[in-house]
Amino acid sequence: MIDADDLIARIRVYNPNTNEDLIRRAFAFGAEMHDGQTRHSGEPYFTHPIAVAGILAEQQMDDATIITALLHDTIEDTKAAFSDVEELFGREIAELVDGVTKLTNLQLNSTETKQAENFRKLFMATSRDLRVTLVKLADRLHNMRTIKSMRPEKQAQKARETMDIYAPLGGRMGMQWMREELEDLAFRVLNPEGRNSIIRRFITLQRETGDVIEKITADMRHVLAEANISADVYGRAKKPYSIWRKMQEKELGFSRLSDIYGFRVITQSEADCYRTLGAIHQRWRAVPGRFKDYISQPKSNGYRSIHTTVSGRDGKRVEVQIRTHEMHEVAETGVAAHWSYRQGERVENRFAVDPARWIASISERLGEGQEDSEFLEAVKLEMYQDQVFCFTPKGEVIKLPRGGTPIDFAYAIHTRIGHACVGAKVDHLRVPLWTRLKNGQSIEIITAEGQTPQATWIDIAVTGKAKAAIRRALREEDRERYIRLGRELARVAFENVGKKSTDKALKTAAKALVLNGMDDLLARLGSAELTSREVVRAIYPDLAEREGDEVDQRRAVVGLDAGWTHRRANCCQPVPGERIVGITYRGEGVVVHAIDCEVLADYEGQPERWVDLHWQEGNHKSVNTITFDLAITNDAGVLGRICTLIGEQSANISNLTFIDRKPDYYRLLVDVDLRDTQHLHRIMTALEADSNVATIARHRNPARAPRGPGGGE
């Protein structure tokens, strides 16, 4: 464990004017508050805050940030209070320590909804002072470096949280070194065998080919010397997790990966960056499609560099990054470049961009009405993005994440343009809306009056802004649809008790249920937030009990036009309680499918044939046939007992087909007539509990789908 003198010596290297007395007092106060506390490893607890302060000193942070690191657990884990820290070290440091405490208390590993809510709070805290996040990232880095002392299940939890949130957050702050180390430390916990296999392959490769990095570095230095360019050249093998991710994304084995080495050339000036690029391309063949100029088009976090991939020595592909010393400082330290010191004085790096602007832009783009889960999705998309730059017909630059589509482009211009989008031209050629845009392309959005966003756009769009705008528009459109559907559900429900669903009756029901008028009641009814039984009971509590009678099978489905008939699809065999949709067939009426039926994909291009349907509420008869795929042991009496189990659940077996007979087991399809999803689950639970049932699954067969002529009435 380093002492106060060692820590101050590290700080004085870059900041001779550091407040030594304040740091010594913080060191002593932290040691006193944590006295007697130990970590999981058995070490004194205060070794952790000291290590966090050391990490931040390596990033040349200011005194306030380093003191915050020394005290970051005092308010949470000791008897010290906010007022104590404020009295001893001032308001600024007290608020920073309190901010880190609040971030620590956010349970980012809990359920998705809670995680999303806390992620929103995290960004609110971050936007007030980014140094809070820097301390938290350093805190997580040291905890991951010492994670072996934790229980295995706790290690896995922390590693997954690190991989999902903290590593990409560090990268988005521009601290790429921290992202890579956090990813590698988490990878070591989550997939140790995968990581070790990558390392073993590297050792074997080095033994077979020698030190490739040193050879290629020497070649580059020679080429630059001949071109009279003064520059530093560094080479390294990529991190194990980076290689593993590429193997998974490209579905390639290690031996087929080409660009596993990376090289950096640090030049004296921006002009030398382009001269270096020319010299390298003259010496080695450039790989098409692997050139990016982040100097002329910087990333939103201030990152500037030229990226190119060339076929180097022995045909090996190598990635080369070219940048100046000033650009390199931002690339390595990211947001920490705002606190850079030179000769004891704070200096401003002209390339450093405050990530608080990015955080503020997220809040502005997503809006206050954004759902927590949608906010989390959008933030993760933002954090993992790599950008492409496209142009409007007027030459304006639009930044999009990699994989962005014309829909994202349209919404990036204006929400109104996005809503009205009906097509796009890329470099003057008409393209589908799902086209992935590339750097430098010119995009023209085609709009039409009356066009509204389509539900399929959510899957096409990749930006948080576009997805949020589409969902908001669809919710507004859905409200009108839900009102129409709710009116039909109300009509049927009131008719079942011999009454009419007049506007006056619906308004009275809305008032009794304390809702905001008739439309609110109908929208809730149509979206299944409210049941028709509750609406009827609000006015006619005595008559509502009659809704418990069995549902007439001719009216088992709600949403059909007058005169239409319906039947259940044999391919998916939907039952009451499941979400359903109808497809029209001439001469056959409407065929009812489960919403997740594979066959529905065949009708995506025929929206006029789709009908919104709901099951009628009430007790359905046991006439809905479901096919079970069963594997049972081949023992005497087993089949009879299975049939008895089904009968005990008040269900009837209508057919039984053996599809595989083996000496030790039978596999068979059993058709069972049942009422609804509750009845289905009860039967499956009873069968699963039997020791002679090896497997049970619901059997669905797309080949049994109706193949009749097209829709219409």
Secondary structure, DSSP 8 states (H G I E B T S, - for coil): ---HHHHHHHHHHH-TT--HHHHHHHHHHHHHHTTT-B-TTSSBTTHHHHHHHHHHHHTT--HHHHHHHHHTTHHHHSS--HHHHHHHH-HHHHHHHHHHHHHHH--TTS-HHHHHHHHHHHHHHHHH-HHHHHHHHHHHHHHHHTGGGS-HHHHHHHHHHIIIIIHHHHHHTT-HHHHHHHHHHHHHHH-HHHHHHHHHHHHHHHHHH--HHHHHHHHHHHHHHHTT--EEEEEEE--HHHHHHHHHHHT--GGG----EEEEEEESSHHHHHHHHHHHHHHSEE-TT--EETTTS--TT----EEEEEE-GGG-EEEEEEEEHHHHHHHHHGGGGGG-EETTEE---TT---HHHHHHHHHHHH-TT--HHHHHHHHHHHHH--EEEEE-TT--EEEEETT--HHHHHHHH-HHHHHTEEEEEETTEEE-TT----TT-BEEEEE-TT----TTHHHH--SHHHHHHHHHHHHHHHHHHHHHHHHHHHHHHHHHTT----HHHHHHHHHHTT-SHHHHHHHHHHTTSS-HHHHHHHH-TTGGGGGGSB--GGGSEES--TT--EEE-TTT---TTS-EEEEEETTTEEEEEETT-GGGGGGTT-GGGEEEEEE-SSB--S-EEEEEEEEEE--TTHHHHHHHHHHHTT-EEEEEEEEEE-SSEEEEEEEEEESSHHHHHHHHHHHHTSTTEEEEEE---GGGS--------
